Amino acid sequence: MKNIFLLGASGSIGQQTLAIIRNSKEYSLKAISVGYNIDAAIAIIDEFKPEFVSVACQKDKEYLQVKYPQIKFSHGEQGLIDVATYGDDEGLLVNALVGIVGLAPTIAAIKKKRDILLANKETLVVGGELVMTLAKQYKVNIFPIDSEHSAIYQCLLSGNKQDVANLIITASGGALRNKTRAELIDITVEEALQHPNWSMGKKITIDSATMVNKGLEVIEAHHLFQMPYEKIKTILHPESIIHSMVEYNDSSVIAQMSYPNMMLPIQYALTYPRHIENENLKKLNLSSIKNLTFQEMDFSRFPMLELAYRVGKSGGLLPTVYNAANEAAVDLFIRKKIRFLDIEKIIFEMVEKYQDNNEMAITLDKILKIDKKVKKDVYQAYEVA
């Protein structure tokens, strides 16, 4: 029996993780965090009976404490750390949080010698050097549970790292992949959220439309697989059947393929190194697909991806600036305070503002401070409290 500690239980990844746990006798859900979705928290508590629950605000915590006196509760950002470190055993931490808020609990869990199942890209984007150093020090495994990095992880098992020529990360292009730059000017929130292949949360769906998501994945891959940026390539693949590839020095290319379903990388991380049958995962039928298409990535169409490469190569705190500016800008866009292309404008502005004073020696405290500062700059500039 593996004990599971789940951050972000009410979100898309969290719910799919629960679906896997629900249909298996191999896991016990010990602790969860939810944000403000108390109805979801109640449903999870009633079904899975965790010992520890964290919510976003104190008022909700107090309400749940009365309703479930046998359960321990916490709240806020400290509550996320409490979930990540709850109990005496090592277990598995599933980090399905969105944003930089996922970094501190990941670090805390590593120091607990708890293996990490990581959907939270920002953990490695802003703190990759710090996190990977700690993971090595505490002998902790980090299993990616996004489709691209899970694919690369599996493809790398077929050879030696020294023989890798390139990691090739595929991208669907998002909801707006067939739009011209001119057509992006008047894009609405609703249009940007219509992803053709994947069912995901709002923030990551917008990130897919701007290609920031792919930029974050490039930086994440650099840290997770200890691969230089020159060996990390991206390619448009509208069908989202090949999730990523690894090219070796002998010109062979290993690809991982499946229908787009986040349950697959989640299950693989939970059951590694096994590939267990799941009736909810449709078998791939290549004859019915007929065509798999690929297009070279156009950086003039997707400037946020090119900027991510530059920011990643610069290192230090600049990836935090890129990420923080994006988080604030996407929040403003979803709330209809800015236009779609303003997201790019804001990220460019913040990177330009902070790049000359980039600090290379990163710590958790420095990361959190610059994150807060950049977001404050963005909100003040666009007159949003």
C-alpha positions in Angstrom: 0.0 0.0 0.0 1.4 3.4 -1.1 0.4 6.5 0.9 -0.5 9.4 -1.4 -0.3 13.1 -0.4 -2.2 15.1 -3.0 -1.8 18.8 -3.6 -4.4 20.4 -5.8 -7.0 17.6 -5.4 -9.9 19.6 -6.8 -8.2 20.5 -10.1 -8.0 18.7 -13.4 -4.9 16.7 -12.6 -6.0 16.1 -9.0 -9.4 14.7 -10.1 -7.7 12.3 -12.6 -5.3 11.2 -9.9 -8.3 10.5 -7.6 -9.9 8.4 -10.4 -6.8 6.2 -10.5 -6.7 5.8 -6.7 -10.4 5.1 -6.7 -10.0 2.1 -8.9 -6.9 0.6 -7.2 -6.3 -1.1 -3.9 -2.6 -0.2 -3.9 -3.0 3.4 -2.7 -4.2 5.1 0.4 -5.0 8.9 0.2 -3.6 10.3 3.4 -3.6 14.1 2.9 -5.0 16.6 0.4 -5.1 20.2 -0.4 -7.9 22.1 -2.2 -8.3 25.8 -2.8 -11.6 27.4 -2.3 -13.7 24.6 -3.7 -15.2 23.3 -0.4 -17.9 21.2 -2.1 -15.1 19.3 -3.8 -13.3 19.0 -0.5 -16.4 17.5 1.2 -16.9 15.0 -1.6 -13.2 13.9 -1.4 -13.3 13.6 2.4 -16.5 11.6 2.3 -15.2 9.2 -0.3 -11.5 8.8 0.5 -11.4 9.7 4.2 -8.0 11.4 4.3 -6.4 12.1 7.7 -5.3 15.6 6.9 -6.9 18.4 4.7 -5.7 21.9 3.8 -7.8 24.6 2.3 -7.1 28.1 1.1 -8.7 30.2 3.8 -9.1 30.0 7.6 -12.9 30.5 7.4 -13.3 27.3 5.3 -10.9 25.5 7.6 -13.0 26.3 10.7 -16.2 25.2 8.9 -14.7 21.9 8.0 -13.2 21.3 11.4 -16.7 21.4 12.9 -18.1 19.1 10.2 -15.2 16.6 10.5 -13.8 16.7 14.0 -11.8 13.5 13.4 -9.7 15.1 10.6 -6.7 17.4 11.0 -6.9 20.7 9.1 -4.6 23.5 7.9 -4.9 26.4 5.5 -3.0 28.8 3.3 0.5 28.4 1.9 1.7 26.8 5.1 -1.1 24.3 4.7 0.4 23.1 1.4 3.7 22.4 3.2 1.8 20.7 5.9 0.2 18.3 3.4 3.5 17.7 1.7 5.2 16.7 4.9 2.3 15.0 6.8 2.9 11.7 8.5 6.0 9.7 9.3 6.4 7.6 6.2 8.0 8.6 2.9 5.0 7.9 0.5 4.4 9.8 -2.7 3.6 13.5 -3.1 1.5 14.3 -6.1 2.0 18.0 -6.8 -0.9 19.1 -9.0 -0.8 22.8 -8.0 -0.8 25.6 -10.5 1.8 28.3 -10.2 4.9 29.1 -8.1 2.9 28.2 -5.0 3.9 24.6 -5.8 7.7 25.2 -5.2 7.9 25.4 -1.3 5.9 22.2 -0.7 8.0 20.3 -3.2 11.2 21.3 -1.4 9.6 20.4 1.9 8.6 17.0 0.6 12.1 16.3 -0.8 13.6 17.0 2.6 11.1 14.5 4.0 12.6 12.0 1.5 9.3 11.7 -0.3 9.3 10.9 -4.0 7.6 13.6 -6.1 5.1 13.1 -8.9 5.3 16.5 -10.5 2.6 18.2 -12.6 3.6 21.7 -11.3 5.9 23.0 -14.0 6.8 26.1 -12.1 8.7 24.1 -9.5 11.4 23.3 -12.0 11.1 26.5 -14.1 11.9 28.8 -11.2 13.7 26.5 -8.9 15.1 23.8 -11.1 18.7 24.1 -10.0 17.7 24.2 -6.3 15.2 21.4 -6.5 17.3 19.0 -8.5 20.3 19.5 -6.2 18.1 18.7 -3.2 16.6 15.7 -4.9 20.1 14.3 -5.5 21.1 15.1 -1.9 18.1 13.4 -0.4 18.0 10.6 -3.0 14.5 11.5 -4.0 13.0 10.5 -7.4 11.0 13.1 -9.4 8.5 11.6 -11.8 7.0 14.0 -14.3 3.2 13.7 -14.8 2.7 16.0 -17.8 2.5 14.2 -21.1 5.7 15.6 -22.7 8.1 15.0 -19.9 6.6 11.6 -19.1 7.1 10.7 -22.8 10.8 11.8 -22.7 11.3 10.0 -19.4 10.1 6.7 -21.0 12.0 7.3 -24.3 15.3 7.9 -22.4 15.0 4.4 -20.9 15.8 2.9 -24.3 19.4 4.3 -24.4 22.3 6.0 -22.6 22.1 9.7 -21.8 25.5 10.2 -23.3 24.1 9.0 -26.7 21.2 11.5 -26.8 21.4 13.9 -29.7 18.2 15.9 -29.0 15.0 15.9 -26.9 12.1 16.7 -29.2 9.1 18.2 -27.4 5.9 18.2 -29.4 3.3 21.0 -29.2 -0.3 21.0 -30.4 -0.2 24.7 -31.0 -3.2 25.3 -28.6 -6.6 26.8 -29.4 -5.3 29.5 -31.6 -2.7 27.6 -33.7 -4.4 28.5 -37.0 -4.8 32.2 -36.2 -2.5 34.8 -37.7 -0.8 37.4 -35.5 -3.3 40.0 -36.8 -6.2 37.7 -35.9 -4.9 37.4 -32.3 -5.7 41.1 -31.5 -9.3 40.5 -30.8 -9.2 37.0 -29.3 -11.6 36.5 -26.4 -11.0 34.5 -23.3 -13.6 32.0 -24.4 -11.8 31.5 -27.8 -8.5 31.0 -26.1 -9.9 28.3 -23.8 -11.1 26.1 -26.6 -8.2 23.7 -26.8 -8.7 21.2 -29.7 -7.1 18.2 -28.0 -6.8 18.4 -24.2 -9.2 19.1 -21.4 -7.2 21.2 -18.9 -7.5 24.0 -16.4 -7.9 27.6 -17.5 -4.4 28.8 -16.8 -2.6 26.0 -18.7 -5.0 26.2 -21.6 -4.2 30.0 -22.0 -0.5 29.1 -21.7 -0.9 26.6 -24.5 -2.5 29.3 -26.7 0.4 31.8 -26.1 3.0 28.9 -26.3 4.3 30.0 -22.8 3.4 26.5 -21.7 5.9 25.0 -24.2 8.4 27.5 -23.0 8.0 26.4 -19.5 8.3 22.8 -20.6 11.6 23.5 -22.3 13.0 25.0 -19.1 11.6 22.2 -17.1 13.2 19.6 -19.4 16.6 21.3 -19.1 16.5 20.8 -15.4 14.7 17.5 -15.1 16.9 15.7 -17.7 20.0 17.8 -17.2 20.1 18.5 -20.9 21.6 21.7 -22.5 19.1 24.0 -24.3 20.9 23.4 -27.6 19.7 19.7 -27.4 16.0 20.6 -26.6 13.9 21.1 -29.7 10.2 21.8 -30.2 8.0 20.9 -33.1 4.3 21.5 -33.9 2.3 18.3 -34.0 -1.5 19.2 -34.2 -2.8 15.7 -33.5 -1.1 15.3 -30.1 -0.5 11.6 -30.6 3.3 11.7 -30.3 3.8 13.3 -26.9 7.6 13.8 -27.3 10.6 12.0 -28.8 14.3 11.4 -28.1 16.8 11.4 -31.0 20.0 9.4 -30.5 23.4 9.9 -32.1 22.9 7.0 -34.4 19.9 8.9 -36.0 17.3 6.6 -34.4 14.3 8.4 -32.9 12.2 6.9 -30.0 8.7 8.3 -29.6 6.0 7.7 -27.0 2.5 7.7 -28.5 -1.1 7.5 -27.2 -4.4 9.4 -27.5 -4.2 12.6 -25.5 -5.3 11.7 -21.9 -3.6 13.0 -18.8 -4.5 9.9 -16.9 -1.8 8.0 -18.7 1.2 10.0 -17.5 -0.3 10.2 -14.0 -0.8 6.4 -13.9 2.7 5.7 -15.2 4.2 7.9 -12.5 2.1 6.2 -9.8 2.9 2.6 -11.0 6.5 3.1 -12.4 8.1 1.1 -13.9 4.9 -0.9 -14.8 2.4 -0.2 -17.7 -0.9 -1.3 -16.2 -4.1 -1.8 -18.1 -6.7 0.9 -17.5 -10.1 0.6 -19.1 -10.4 4.4 -19.2 -7.4 4.6 -21.6 -8.4 4.0 -25.2 -6.0 1.7 -27.2 -4.2 3.6 -30.0 -5.5 2.7 -33.5 -3.0 4.1 -36.0 -5.1 3.0 -39.0 -8.0 5.1 -37.9 -5.7 8.2 -37.4 -4.2 7.8 -40.9 -2.1 11.0 -40.7 0.4 12.4 -38.2 1.6 15.9 -39.2 4.5 18.0 -38.1 5.5 21.7 -38.7 8.6 23.6 -37.9 8.1 25.9 -34.9 7.8 29.5 -36.1 9.3 31.8 -33.4 7.8 34.9 -35.1 4.4 33.4 -34.6 5.2 32.2 -31.1 7.6 34.7 -29.6 7.0 33.5 -26.0 8.7 30.2 -26.8 11.8 31.9 -28.2 11.9 34.2 -25.1 11.7 31.1 -22.9 14.8 29.7 -24.5 16.6 33.0 -23.9 15.4 33.3 -20.3 16.3 29.7 -19.6 19.8 30.1 -21.0 20.3 33.3 -18.9 19.3 31.3 -15.8 19.3 32.8 -12.3 16.1 34.6 -11.3 15.1 35.5 -14.9 12.9 32.4 -15.4 11.1 33.4 -12.2 10.5 36.9 -13.8 9.2 35.2 -16.9 6.9 32.9 -15.0 5.6 35.6 -12.5 4.8 38.0 -15.3 2.9 35.3 -17.1 0.9 34.2 -14.1 -0.2 37.8 -13.4 -0.9 38.5 -17.1 -3.0 35.4 -17.6 -4.9 36.2 -14.4 -5.7 39.7 -15.9 -6.7 38.2 -19.2 -9.0 35.6 -17.7 -10.7 38.4 -15.7 -10.9 40.4 -19.0 -8.8 43.3 -17.8 -6.3 43.0 -20.7 -6.3 41.7 -24.3 -4.8 38.5 -25.4 -1.6 40.0 -27.0 -1.1 42.1 -23.8 0.1 38.8 -22.2 3.1 38.8 -24.4 3.6 42.5 -24.0 3.7 42.2 -20.2 6.1 39.3 -20.2 8.5 41.1 -22.5 8.3 44.3 -20.4 9.1 42.5 -17.1 12.0 40.4 -18.6 13.5 43.6 -20.1 13.1 45.4 -16.8 14.8 42.8 -14.7 17.4 41.2 -17.0 20.2 43.6 -16.2 20.0 42.9 -12.5 19.6 39.2 -12.8 20.9 37.3 -9.8 22.5 33.9 -10.5 22.7 32.5 -7.0 19.1 31.5 -6.3 17.5 30.6 -3.0 13.8 29.9 -2.2 13.6 33.3 -0.4 15.0 35.1 -3.4 12.6 33.3 -5.8 9.6 34.1 -3.7 10.6 37.8 -3.3 11.2 38.4 -7.0 8.0 36.6 -7.8 6.0 38.9 -5.5 7.8 42.0 -6.8 7.2 41.2 -10.5 3.5 40.5 -9.9 3.1 43.7 -8.0 4.7 45.6 -10.9 2.3 44.0 -13.4 -0.8 44.7 -11.3 0.2 48.3 -10.5 1.0 49.0 -14.2 -2.4 47.7 -15.3 -4.3 49.3 -12.4 -5.6 46.2 -10.8 -5.6 45.8 -7.1 
